[in-house]
Amino acid sequence: MEMKLPRGHYCGQVIKSREVAGFTMTETAYPPGARLPKHSHERGYICFVRQGGYVETYGRKTRSCKALTLAFHPADETHSETFQDQEARSFNIEIGPLWTERVREHSRILESPSEFQGGTLASLAMKLYREFHSRDELSDLAIEGLMLEFIAEASRRASKGPESEVPRWLGEAEELIRERFSESLSVARIADSVGVHPVYLASVFRKHHHCTIGDYTRRLRVEFACREMSRSETPLVDIALAAGFAHQSHFSRIFKSLTGMTPSEYKAGVRG
């Protein structure tokens, strides 16, 4: 019989849970190779994969979730997971009924499954995770503000036009950047590779991604660093260089600006 889990309950090991302003936040861990049977949740929730990965089946669809993936599960959605051969950790945020109704006044983001990889949403999720572990007098207020920003950004991302509206050359530019994010690629060099003017590339890129090519590249480097810190004992200085940063201090500064924590704090969290 399919399980229906009440608020704050998960199939994995619950490490910590906290309730703030109508949101229930829970950190969970799953052993290597774990298989979770079909189940659903009483409330809709956001799952942020902090470490490890798994393949998830929901309805007739499947998706591969890895570090820095964010997946939204509507209330009562049936899903199951098969985990990879390393421990996985997730940060889950359940959305209470009052917030669900409030969001529905402005967005349909909570009505169907969705997923996102990295970028601004992952940065916001990591800042939420930091506040989740903070117990100062302002952490509740920070969490509420970050959740509003998160939902607004997710709604904007979900409301973008279909992929066919994106110019083919822009997709080629994105692929080039993703493949060579650790290199010192100039806008002119990328534009030349896809056959458009640099000014036009920069303008269209910002329109579709709401950030510059430089910002996009820095996020890719930080995402790479997060994955490396979660699965290896490679020294931070070596991770910084492999990601494309000139030195560790620059890496630390950019990492904290995007995640709200230092690389050492992040590594301690995923290893803790």
N, C-alpha and C positions, 0 to 999 in steps of 0.2 A: 504494500500500500504506500502511495506517495506521501512523504512527510510534508507538513506545513509548519514552518518554524515561526514561533512568536517573536515579538520585538526583542532584539538583543541576542538571539540564539543563532548559532551557526553549526555546520557539521564539523568544522575544524576545532582546534583548541583555542579557546578564548583567552588571550593574554591579558587584555585590559579592556574595560568598557567605561564609557562616560556619557552622561546625558546633559546636553546644553541647548537651551532655547528651542526645544521641540525637535532636536536632532539627537539620535542615538548613535554614538561613535564606538566602534569596536575594532580592536586589532586581533587578527586570527592567524594561526600557524597550521601548516599542513605538512605531514611527513613525505619524503620522497616516494613517488609512485602511488600516492593515495588515489582512490577512486571513490567519488561521492555519488550516491544513488540519486535518482530523480527526486527533486524536492522543490518547494516554493517557499516564499516568505510573506508574512502577513503585511509587511510594509515595503514600499519601493525603496531601493537603496543604491548607492554608488559604491562600487568596488574599485579600489586603487591598488594595483599589484605593485608591491614594494620590492619583492624579491622572488626569484623563481619564475615558474610559468606553468600553464596548463592549457588543455583544449577543453572548451566548453560547448555543450550541446544545449540549445534552447529552441523548443518547438522542432521545426524541421531544418534548422540552421546550426552551423557550428562556427566558432571563432577561436582563434589562437590568441591567448592572453599572455603577455610577457611583462617583464619589468617596465613600469611607467605606463602600462595600459590602464585606462579607466573604462569601466563598463557599467551601464545603468540597467538595473533590473526592475521593471515595473512590479507592483504588488501582484502576488498570485501567479507570476510567471514561473513555469516549470523549467528547470534546468538541471544539468548534471556536469561533473568535471572529472577529468583524468589528468593527474599532475605528472610533471617531468621528474627526472631522477635527482632532484635536489629539493631541500626544504623550501617551501613557499610561504610568503607572508603577505597578508592583505590588510588594508585599512578600509573599513566599511562605514558608510554614513547612511543611516536610515532616516527617511524624511517623514516627519509626523503629519497627521491629517490636516492641521491648520496650515502648515507650510505648503502641503500639496494643493490645497484649495487656493491659496494665495498665488502660487506659481501659475496655476491654470488660468488665472485672470489675464496673464500676459504671454504665456508660452505653452506649447503642447509637448515640451521636452520630456515630461514625466509619463506620457501616455504610451510609449513604445520603447523597445530595447534600443540602445545606442552604445557606441564605443568610440573612444578617442585614444590616440597614441601621442604621448609626450606633449611638447609645446607649453603654452600658457596654462592649460588646465592641469598638467602634471606639476607645474611650478606652484600653482595655487593649492593643489592637493598636498604637496610636501609642506607648505606653510601651515595648512590645517593640521597636518600630523604633528608638527612642532608644537602648535598651540594645544593640541590634544594632550600632550605630555607636560605642558606647562600648567602650573597651579597658582600663578599670580592673580592679582585682583582684576586684571584686564583681559585675561585669556577668554572668558565667556563672550565678552564684547567683540574681541578679535575674531573668534570663530563665527559669530553671527555675520559680521561684515564680510569675511572671506567666503562664507557660503552664498551670500547674495551675489558677490562678484563671480563666483564659480558658476552658479545657475545661469546668470546673465550671459557669460562667455559660452557656456555649453549650448544655450539656446541660439546664440548667434551662429555658432559652428554648425548646428543641426539644420538651420534655416538656409544655409548656402544652397545655391542652385545645383542641379545635377552635374556630374563630372564632365558630361559632354560639353558644358558651357565653358570649361577651362581650356584655353588654347593649348594645342598639342605641344608647342614649343615651351610653354610654361611647365608642363609635366616633365619635359626633357631637362629643363633647367633644374627642377627640384630633384630629379634623379641624380643629376651630376653632382649637386651639392651634397646629397645624402651619401653618395659613394666616396666623395673626396672632401668631406667636412674637415678633416684634420690638416688639409693643405691650405696654403695661403692663396685662395682663389680670389681674383678681383672681379668686380661686376663686369668690367669690359671683357675679360676673358670668358666669363660665362655667357655673356651676350653674343660674343663672336662664335661660340660653340653651337648656339641654337639659332643663329642667323637673324638677330634683331638688334636694334640700337640699345646701348646701355641705359639711356634715360627711360626708354619705353619699358625695358625689362624691369627696372627698379620701380616704376610707377605701377605696372600691372601686378608685380609680385606683392607690393604693399597692399594693393586693393584686395587681393585674394587671401593674403595671410595676416593682414593687420599688423605687420611688422616689417622691418627692413631685412635685406638678405643677410646683413651682418648679425642681426638679432637671431634670425633663423639658424644660422650656422653655430652661434654660441649655444643655442638650446640643444642642437644635435650633439655638440661636444659634451655638454653637461649630462645629457641622457646616456651617452656612451660611458662616461665616467661612473654614473650611477650603476649601470649594469656591471661594469668591471668590479666596482667595490662590493657588490652583492654576491659575486660568484668567485672571487679570487683574493689572494693575500698580496697581490702586487702592491708595492709601495706607492704612495700617493704621488710622489714626484714622477714616477714612471708612467702612471696613469695620465697625469697632466700632459706630459710630453706626447704620449700616444694619441691623446685627444686633439692635439694641435696647439696647445698653449705654449707660449715661449718659456714660461717659468712657473713655478708652483704658486708664487704669490698672486700672479694674475689669475690663475686657475681658481684659487681660493676666493678671490674677490668676486669673480663672475659667478661662481657656484653659489655663494651666499646671496648674491643679489637676485638670483633666480629661484632659489629654494628656501631662503630664510634661515639656512643653517650652514655651518662650515663643512667641508668634506669630511673632516674627522668626526664631527657630530653625526653626520649621515652614516658613515661607516660603522660607528659604534651602535647606531640604531638597528641597522640591518644585520649586524653580527650579534646583537644582544639577545 
